[in-house]
Amino acid sequence: NVAGIEWPFGFHDDEPGDITVDLSDQLLDAMNQCSRDLGVTVNTIVQAAWGIVLGRLTGRDDVVFGTTVSGRPPQVSGIEAMLGLFINTLPVRVRVDATDTIAALLERIQTEQTGLLDHHYVGLTDIQQGIGQGTLFDTLMVYESYPLDREALTKGGDIEGLRVLDVTSNDATHYPLAIVAMTDPRLHLTAKFRKDLFTDAEVEHIMGRIVRVLEAFVANPQAPVAGIDILEPAELEAMTSVVGVEDAPTALLPEIFAQSVAVDPEHTALVANGAELT
């Protein structure tokens, strides 16, 4: 349940939505530097960002989302050359303590996920049965790290009179919302979503929030997590502006409210769960 929207599972006929956001070179360079400085992966940084956004959207400080792993443990000799579908979808739990610094949160998530590497083969059904629960998550955050050498494919010469002109891939998810991070060749985020549950504008807002969290991460990793603002400037202005009151920052909150009431007592003061209060 994100932003008050209940997401039913099941088959649907709608073509899934697809929105991509390219991260700037400056942000990606800063993320790589942050990754090196803290000893965490870029995947951990992206997962933490989604954990914070998901928590803010749902009003929770403890969230679970799914991720896809390769399912090819390095301990198995020759695993990378074996044919077959090894990938597995597993839950990722992110607990956000408002007193944590960004660095502490990233390091904790990295440690927790590293400790689970030897158990990536466990199926999602087995996990659900083991803890006695059904659905554990309804969003995905997937980091795809298998770069494709397009130039080698398209310029590698003929093979028995055939050559590759281009390579594209199409996929979809049955989950209401999936965020896919891929480097091809620069890092970009793609949201795949059910159009019967989300509009393009809603997903674009969510993607913007993820980018703002990533920017906050790299701006000051020692800053407290509670200080991260996911709102757009226009949203913040709409929430904090006071109608008809001048010099509001110098007044106390009760004074600001009283002045607003005097100016326009019928102006909407609060909107929540479909109800409005003046």
ZIFENJO-V64498 format. One record per pair of residues at least 24 apart in sequence whose ideal C-beta (glycine too) atoms are under 10 Angstrom apart, sorted by the first residue. I is the first residue (numbers start at 0). GAP is how many residues later the second one is. D is the distance in whole Angstrom. If there is no record, write none. Layout:
# ZIFENJO-V64498
<<I | GAP | D> <I | GAP | D>>
This chain:
# ZIFENJO-V64498
<<0 | 56 | 9> <0 | 57 | 6> <0 | 58 | 10> <0 | 59 | 10> <0 | 137 | 8> <1 | 51 | 9> <1 | 52 | 7> <1 | 55 | 5> <1 | 56 | 6> <1 | 61 | 10> <1 | 136 | 8> <1 | 137 | 7> <1 | 174 | 8> <1 | 175 | 7> <1 | 195 | 9> <1 | 196 | 9> <1 | 200 | 10> <1 | 204 | 8> <2 | 53 | 10> <2 | 54 | 5> <2 | 55 | 8> <2 | 56 | 10> <2 | 195 | 9> <2 | 199 | 8> <2 | 202 | 9> <2 | 203 | 9> <3 | 53 | 9> <3 | 54 | 9> <3 | 55 | 10> <3 | 268 | 10> <3 | 269 | 7> <3 | 270 | 9> <4 | 52 | 9> <4 | 133 | 10> <4 | 171 | 8> <4 | 172 | 10> <4 | 192 | 6> <4 | 193 | 8> <4 | 197 | 9> <5 | 132 | 10> <5 | 170 | 10> <5 | 191 | 9> <6 | 128 | 10> <6 | 131 | 5> <6 | 132 | 9> <6 | 168 | 8> <6 | 169 | 4> <6 | 170 | 8> <6 | 187 | 8> <6 | 189 | 10> <6 | 190 | 6> <6 | 191 | 9> <7 | 130 | 10> <7 | 168 | 9> <7 | 186 | 10> <7 | 188 | 9> <7 | 189 | 9> <8 | 126 | 7> <8 | 129 | 8> <8 | 165 | 7> <8 | 166 | 8> <8 | 167 | 8> <9 | 164 | 8> <10 | 163 | 8> <11 | 162 | 8> <11 | 182 | 7> <11 | 183 | 9> <11 | 184 | 6> <11 | 185 | 9> <12 | 183 | 9> <13 | 180 | 7> <13 | 181 | 5> <13 | 182 | 5> <13 | 183 | 9> <14 | 157 | 8> <14 | 179 | 10> <14 | 180 | 7> <15 | 154 | 10> <15 | 155 | 9> <15 | 156 | 4> <15 | 157 | 7> <15 | 158 | 9> <15 | 159 | 10> <15 | 160 | 10> <15 | 161 | 10> <15 | 162 | 9> <15 | 175 | 10> <15 | 176 | 5> <15 | 177 | 6> <15 | 178 | 6> <15 | 179 | 7> <15 | 180 | 10> <16 | 155 | 10> <16 | 160 | 9> <16 | 174 | 7> <16 | 175 | 7> <16 | 176 | 5> <16 | 177 | 7> <16 | 178 | 5> <16 | 179 | 10> <16 | 180 | 10> <16 | 181 | 7> <16 | 182 | 9> <16 | 183 | 6> <16 | 185 | 10> <16 | 186 | 7> <17 | 152 | 9> <17 | 153 | 10> <17 | 154 | 8> <17 | 162 | 10> <17 | 172 | 7> <17 | 173 | 7> <17 | 174 | 6> <17 | 175 | 8> <17 | 177 | 10> <17 | 182 | 10> <17 | 185 | 9> <18 | 170 | 9> <18 | 171 | 7> <18 | 172 | 5> <18 | 173 | 8> <18 | 174 | 8> <18 | 179 | 10> <18 | 181 | 6> <18 | 182 | 10> <18 | 184 | 5> <18 | 185 | 6> <18 | 187 | 9> <18 | 188 | 6> <19 | 160 | 9> <19 | 162 | 9> <19 | 168 | 6> <19 | 169 | 7> <19 | 170 | 5> <19 | 171 | 8> <19 | 172 | 10> <19 | 187 | 9> <20 | 158 | 10> <20 | 167 | 6> <20 | 168 | 5> <20 | 169 | 8> <20 | 170 | 8> <20 | 182 | 10> <20 | 183 | 8> <20 | 186 | 5> <20 | 187 | 8> <20 | 189 | 8> <20 | 190 | 6> <21 | 164 | 7> <21 | 165 | 8> <21 | 166 | 5> <21 | 167 | 8> <21 | 168 | 10> <22 | 158 | 9> <22 | 160 | 10> <22 | 163 | 7> <22 | 164 | 5> <22 | 165 | 6> <22 | 166 | 7> <22 | 187 | 10> <22 | 188 | 7> <22 | 191 | 7> <22 | 192 | 10> <23 | 162 | 9> <23 | 163 | 10> <23 | 187 | 9> <23 | 191 | 9> <24 | 161 | 7> <24 | 162 | 10> <25 | 189 | 10> <25 | 192 | 9> <26 | 160 | 8> <26 | 184 | 8> <26 | 187 | 6> <26 | 188 | 6> <26 | 190 | 10> <26 | 191 | 7> <27 | 155 | 9> <27 | 158 | 6> <27 | 159 | 5> <27 | 160 | 9> <27 | 186 | 9> <27 | 190 | 10> <28 | 189 | 9> <29 | 184 | 9> <29 | 185 | 8> <29 | 187 | 8> <29 | 188 | 4> <29 | 189 | 8> <30 | 156 | 8> <30 | 183 | 7> <30 | 184 | 10> <30 | 186 | 7> <30 | 187 | 6> <31 | 155 | 9> <31 | 186 | 9> <32 | 185 | 7> <32 | 188 | 10> <33 | 68 | 9> <33 | 69 | 9> <33 | 72 | 8> <33 | 180 | 9> <33 | 183 | 6> <33 | 184 | 5> <33 | 185 | 10> <33 | 187 | 6> <34 | 71 | 9> <34 | 75 | 10> <34 | 183 | 10> <36 | 66 | 9> <36 | 181 | 10> <36 | 184 | 7> <37 | 64 | 9> <37 | 65 | 6> <37 | 66 | 10> <37 | 68 | 6> <37 | 69 | 6> <37 | 72 | 8> <37 | 179 | 10> <37 | 183 | 6> <38 | 67 | 9> <38 | 68 | 7> <38 | 71 | 7> <39 | 63 | 9> <39 | 65 | 10> <39 | 66 | 5> <39 | 67 | 6> <39 | 68 | 10> <39 | 69 | 8> <39 | 70 | 4> <39 | 71 | 9> <39 | 73 | 10> <39 | 74 | 10> <39 | 181 | 10> <40 | 65 | 9> <40 | 68 | 10> <40 | 69 | 7> <40 | 72 | 9> <40 | 73 | 9> <40 | 102 | 8> <40 | 104 | 9> <41 | 101 | 7> <41 | 103 | 8> <41 | 139 | 8> <41 | 141 | 8> <41 | 145 | 7> <41 | 172 | 10> <42 | 24 | 9> <42 | 66 | 10> <42 | 67 | 9> <42 | 70 | 8> <42 | 98 | 9> <42 | 99 | 9> <42 | 100 | 4> <42 | 101 | 10> <42 | 102 | 7> <42 | 138 | 8> <43 | 61 | 10> <43 | 62 | 6> <43 | 63 | 9> <43 | 64 | 10> <43 | 65 | 5> <43 | 66 | 5> <43 | 67 | 10> <43 | 68 | 10> <43 | 69 | 7> <43 | 70 | 9> <43 | 99 | 9> <44 | 57 | 10> <44 | 61 | 6> <44 | 64 | 9> <44 | 65 | 9> <44 | 98 | 10> <44 | 136 | 10> <44 | 168 | 10> <44 | 169 | 7> <44 | 172 | 6> <44 | 173 | 8> <44 | 176 | 10> <45 | 95 | 7> <45 | 96 | 9> <45 | 97 | 6> <45 | 133 | 8> <45 | 134 | 10> <45 | 135 | 5> <45 | 141 | 9> <45 | 143 | 8> <45 | 164 | 8> <45 | 167 | 10> <45 | 168 | 7> <45 | 171 | 10> <46 | 45 | 6> <46 | 47 | 7> <46 | 59 | 9> <46 | 62 | 6> <46 | 63 | 9> <46 | 66 | 8> <46 | 94 | 6> <46 | 95 | 10> <46 | 96 | 7> <46 | 132 | 10> <46 | 134 | 9> <47 | 44 | 10> <47 | 46 | 7> <47 | 48 | 9> <47 | 54 | 8> <47 | 57 | 6> <47 | 58 | 5> <47 | 59 | 10> <47 | 60 | 9> <47 | 61 | 5> <47 | 62 | 9> <47 | 93 | 10> <47 | 165 | 8> <47 | 166 | 9> <47 | 169 | 7> <47 | 177 | 9> <48 | 45 | 10> <48 | 53 | 10> <48 | 57 | 10> <48 | 92 | 9> <48 | 130 | 9> <48 | 132 | 10> <48 | 140 | 10> <48 | 160 | 9> <48 | 161 | 5> <48 | 162 | 8> <48 | 163 | 9> <48 | 164 | 4> <48 | 165 | 5> <48 | 166 | 10> <48 | 167 | 9> <48 | 168 | 7> <48 | 179 | 9> <48 | 181 | 10> <49 | 42 | 9> <49 | 44 | 8> <49 | 89 | 8> <49 | 90 | 9> <49 | 91 | 4> <49 | 129 | 6> <49 | 131 | 9> <49 | 139 | 9> <49 | 156 | 9> <49 | 159 | 10> <49 | 160 | 6> <49 | 163 | 8> <49 | 164 | 10> <50 | 41 | 8> <50 | 42 | 9> <50 | 43 | 3> <50 | 44 | 8> <50 | 45 | 7> <50 | 54 | 8> <50 | 58 | 8> <50 | 90 | 8> <50 | 162 | 9> <51 | 42 | 8> <51 | 44 | 6> <51 | 50 | 9> <51 | 53 | 8> <51 | 157 | 9> <51 | 158 | 9> <51 | 160 | 10> <51 | 161 | 5> <51 | 162 | 10> <51 | 164 | 9> <51 | 165 | 9> <51 | 173 | 7> <51 | 176 | 6> <51 | 178 | 7> <52 | 86 | 10> <52 | 88 | 10> <52 | 126 | 9> <52 | 153 | 7> <52 | 154 | 9> <52 | 155 | 10> <52 | 156 | 5> <52 | 157 | 5> <52 | 158 | 10> <52 | 159 | 9> <52 | 160 | 6> <52 | 161 | 10> <52 | 175 | 10> <52 | 177 | 6> <53 | 40 | 8> <53 | 42 | 10> <53 | 83 | 9> <53 | 85 | 6> <53 | 87 | 9> <53 | 123 | 9> <53 | 125 | 10> <53 | 152 | 9> <53 | 155 | 10> <53 | 156 | 10> <54 | 39 | 7> <54 | 40 | 9> <54 | 41 | 5> <54 | 170 | 10> <54 | 175 | 10> <55 | 40 | 9> <55 | 153 | 7> <55 | 157 | 9> <55 | 172 | 9> <55 | 173 | 10> <55 | 174 | 5> <55 | 175 | 9> <56 | 82 | 10> <56 | 148 | 10> <56 | 149 | 7> <56 | 152 | 8> <56 | 173 | 9> <57 | 81 | 10> <59 | 34 | 10> <59 | 35 | 10> <59 | 36 | 9> <60 | 33 | 9> <60 | 34 | 7> <60 | 35 | 5> <60 | 36 | 7> <60 | 37 | 7> <60 | 164 | 10> <61 | 31 | 7> <61 | 32 | 8> <61 | 33 | 5> <61 | 34 | 7> <61 | 35 | 10> <62 | 29 | 9> <62 | 30 | 7> <62 | 31 | 6> <62 | 32 | 8> <62 | 33 | 8> <62 | 74 | 8> <62 | 76 | 9> <63 | 27 | 5> <63 | 28 | 7> <63 | 29 | 5> <63 | 30 | 8> <63 | 31 | 10> <63 | 71 | 10> <63 | 72 | 6> <63 | 73 | 5> <63 | 74 | 9> <63 | 75 | 9> <64 | 26 | 7> <64 | 27 | 6> <64 | 28 | 9> <64 | 29 | 8> <64 | 71 | 9> <64 | 72 | 5> <64 | 73 | 8> <64 | 74 | 5> <64 | 75 | 6> <64 | 76 | 5> <64 | 77 | 10> <64 | 110 | 9> <64 | 112 | 9> <64 | 113 | 9> <64 | 114 | 9> <65 | 24 | 7> <65 | 25 | 6> <65 | 26 | 7> <65 | 58 | 8> <65 | 70 | 8> <65 | 71 | 5> <65 | 72 | 8> <65 | 73 | 7> <65 | 74 | 5> <65 | 75 | 8> <65 | 76 | 8> <65 | 107 | 9> <65 | 109 | 7> <65 | 112 | 8> <66 | 24 | 8> <66 | 25 | 5> <66 | 46 | 9> <66 | 70 | 9> <66 | 73 | 7> <66 | 74 | 6> <66 | 75 | 6> <66 | 76 | 7> <66 | 111 | 10> <67 | 72 | 7> <67 | 73 | 9> <67 | 74 | 5> <67 | 75 | 9> <67 | 76 | 8> <67 | 105 | 10> <67 | 110 | 9> <67 | 112 | 9> <68 | 44 | 10> <68 | 47 | 9> <68 | 48 | 9> <68 | 51 | 5> <68 | 52 | 9> <68 | 73 | 9> <68 | 74 | 10> <69 | 50 | 8> <69 | 75 | 9> <69 | 76 | 9> <70 | 49 | 6> <70 | 50 | 6> <70 | 52 | 10> <71 | 48 | 9> <71 | 49 | 10> <72 | 44 | 8> <72 | 45 | 7> <72 | 46 | 10> <72 | 47 | 7> <72 | 48 | 7> <73 | 43 | 9> <74 | 42 | 10> <74 | 43 | 8> <75 | 45 | 10> <85 | 34 | 9> <85 | 35 | 9> <86 | 33 | 10> <86 | 55 | 10> <87 | 32 | 6> <87 | 33 | 7> <87 | 34 | 8> <87 | 35 | 7> <87 | 36 | 7> <88 | 34 | 9> <88 | 35 | 5> <88 | 48 | 9> <88 | 51 | 7> <88 | 53 | 9> <88 | 84 | 10> <88 | 86 | 9> <89 | 26 | 8> <89 | 29 | 8> <89 | 30 | 7> <89 | 31 | 10> <89 | 32 | 8> <89 | 33 | 9> <89 | 34 | 7> <89 | 37 | 7> <89 | 46 | 9> <89 | 47 | 10> <90 | 25 | 10> <90 | 33 | 7> <90 | 36 | 7> <90 | 37 | 9> <90 | 40 | 10> <90 | 45 | 5> <90 | 46 | 6> <91 | 24 | 9> <91 | 44 | 10> <91 | 45 | 8> <91 | 48 | 9> <91 | 49 | 7> <92 | 43 | 9> <92 | 44 | 9> <93 | 47 | 10> <95 | 129 | 6> <95 | 130 | 9> <95 | 132 | 10> <96 | 127 | 10> <96 | 128 | 7> <96 | 129 | 9> <97 | 126 | 7> <97 | 127 | 6> <97 | 128 | 4> <97 | 129 | 9> <98 | 125 | 7> <98 | 126 | 8> <98 | 127 | 7> <99 | 124 | 7> <99 | 125 | 5> <99 | 126 | 8> <100 | 119 | 9> <100 | 120 | 7> <100 | 121 | 5> <100 | 122 | 7> <100 | 123 | 6> <100 | 124 | 7> <100 | 125 | 10> <100 | 126 | 10> <101 | 111 | 9> <101 | 114 | 7> <101 | 115 | 5> <101 | 116 | 9> <101 | 117 | 9> <101 | 118 | 7> <101 | 119 | 5> <101 | 120 | 7> <101 | 121 | 6> <101 | 122 | 8> <101 | 123 | 6> <101 | 125 | 9> <101 | 126 | 8> <102 | 114 | 9> <102 | 117 | 9> <102 | 118 | 4> <102 | 119 | 6> <102 | 120 | 9> <102 | 122 | 10> <103 | 117 | 9> <103 | 118 | 9> <103 | 120 | 9> <103 | 121 | 8> <104 | 112 | 9> <104 | 116 | 9> <104 | 119 | 10> <104 | 120 | 6> <105 | 111 | 7> <105 | 115 | 7> <105 | 119 | 10> <106 | 114 | 10> <136 | 38 | 8> <137 | 37 | 6> <137 | 38 | 6> <137 | 39 | 8> <137 | 59 | 10> <138 | 34 | 10> <138 | 36 | 6> <138 | 37 | 7> <138 | 38 | 5> <138 | 39 | 7> <138 | 40 | 7> <138 | 54 | 9> <138 | 67 | 10> <139 | 33 | 6> <139 | 35 | 5> <139 | 36 | 10> <139 | 37 | 7> <139 | 38 | 4> <139 | 39 | 7> <139 | 40 | 8> <139 | 52 | 8> <140 | 36 | 10> <140 | 37 | 8> <140 | 38 | 5> <140 | 39 | 8> <140 | 40 | 8> <140 | 48 | 10> <140 | 69 | 9> <141 | 31 | 9> <141 | 36 | 7> <141 | 37 | 7> <141 | 38 | 5> <141 | 39 | 7> <141 | 40 | 9> <141 | 48 | 9> <141 | 50 | 9> <142 | 36 | 9> <142 | 37 | 8> <142 | 38 | 5> <142 | 39 | 8> <142 | 40 | 9> <142 | 44 | 9> <143 | 36 | 6> <143 | 37 | 7> <143 | 38 | 4> <143 | 39 | 8> <143 | 40 | 8> <143 | 46 | 9> <144 | 36 | 9> <144 | 37 | 8> <144 | 38 | 7> <145 | 36 | 9> <145 | 37 | 9> <145 | 38 | 9> <146 | 35 | 9> <146 | 36 | 6> <146 | 37 | 6> <146 | 38 | 7> <147 | 34 | 10> <147 | 35 | 10> <147 | 36 | 6> <147 | 37 | 9> <148 | 36 | 10> <149 | 34 | 9> <149 | 35 | 9> <176 | 25 | 10> <176 | 26 | 7> <176 | 29 | 8> <178 | 24 | 10> <178 | 27 | 8> <178 | 28 | 8> <178 | 31 | 7> <180 | 29 | 9> <186 | 27 | 10> <188 | 25 | 9> <204 | 25 | 10> <204 | 26 | 10> <204 | 27 | 7> <204 | 30 | 9> <205 | 24 | 9> <207 | 24 | 6> <207 | 27 | 10> <208 | 26 | 10> <241 | 25 | 10> <242 | 24 | 5> <242 | 25 | 10> <242 | 26 | 10>>
